[in-house]
Amino acid sequence: QVQLVESGGGLVQPGGSLRLSCAASGFAFNTWYMSWVRQAPGKGPEWVATIDTGGSSTRYAGSVKGRFIIFRDNAKNTLYLQMSSLKPEDTALYYCARSSYFGDITNREYWGQGTQVTVSS
């Protein structure tokens, strides 16, 4: 019953911004850490960020720290990723994932379907 539906991806120029959303249902959203993970073609998944249950604590991969912000609205069962200063190397399929701890993206059964982000001029 767990459903995670990402949206907001698209084509953006280098230096641009984009906000991704993840609509969650089928579980108690506010009792789970949530993460963003991305995967470029031909590469393995890369953890991007994790947020704790209440949104008080966040952690980021070094490659995105200072540029991306993960946040959540528990009243709306929605997770977000605000991406700024985008680079071509940010191009990937972005997934939201239910997590048990910071950096936990191991259970692929609890990822969404992904939304494509392409950074290109």
N, C-alpha and C positions, 0 to 999 in steps of 0.2 A: 504493500500500500504506500510505501514511501515514494514520494514524487518530488523531484527537483527539476525545475524548468528554468533554464537560463535564457536570457534575452539581452538585447542591447548591443550586440556585436555588429561589426560592419567595417567598411573601409575608411581609414583615416590617414591623414598626412603625418609625416614625422613631425614631432613637436606638438601634435594635437592631443585632444582629450576625448575620453569616452567613458561612459558609465554603464557597467554591466549590472544586471539584476538577476536574482535567483528566487523564484517563488517556490516555497516549500509547503508540502502538505503530507498528511498521513502519519505524522509523528509529532511529538511534543517538541516543537522547534526550539523553544526557549530553555530546554534542558540539555541541548547539545552544542558543543563547539562546532563551528563551521569553517570551512576552508575554501580557498580557490586553488585550483591546479590547472596547469596548461600543458598542452602537448603540441609540438610542432611536427610537421610531416616527417616521418622517418626517425623521429627521436622519441625517447621515453618521456613519461610524464615528469613535470617539474613542479614542485610545490611552490606556491606563490605567497600565500598568506593564510593565517588562521586568526579567528576571533573567538573569545570565550563566550560563555552562555549569555551573559548580560551585556556584552559589548564593552566591558571595562578595560580589557587587555587585548592587545594585538601583537602579532609577530609577522615579520616579513622576510622573504628571501632577499639576500644582498643585492640581487640583480634589479629589484624593484623598489627597494627601500628609499623613501624620500620622493618617490614619484607616484606610487599607488597608495590608496587608502581603502581598507576593508572596514565596512560598518554594517550594522543590522538594525532592522526595525522589527522587534519581536511582536508588536501589536499587529503587524501586517504579515508576519511569517515570511519576511523577505530579507535576503542577504544582498549586499551590494559590493561592487568593486569600482571605485573611482580611479581611473587611470589618466595620468597627465604626463606631459613630456614624453610622449610615446616614441619609441624607436622601432626601426624595422625588425630588430631581433625580438620584439614583443609579439610578433606575428605568430599566432597559434590558435588552436581550439581551446577555449577556456571553459572549464567545468567548475561547478560548485560541488562541494562534497561534505557530507556529514562526518564529523570527526569526534574522536574521544579525547584528544589532547592536541596541543600545539604541534603542527607539522604532520598530523595524522591524515594521510590520504591513501591509506593502504587498502581500504575496503571499496573496491570499484563498484560493488553492488549498490552503493549509496552515493554515487555521482549522478549528476544530471546528464542530459544528452549533449550538452556543450553548445557554445555559441562562438562563431568564428570572428576573430579579430585580425584584420590585415592592415599593417602599417606600411604604406608605400606612397611615394610621390608620383 
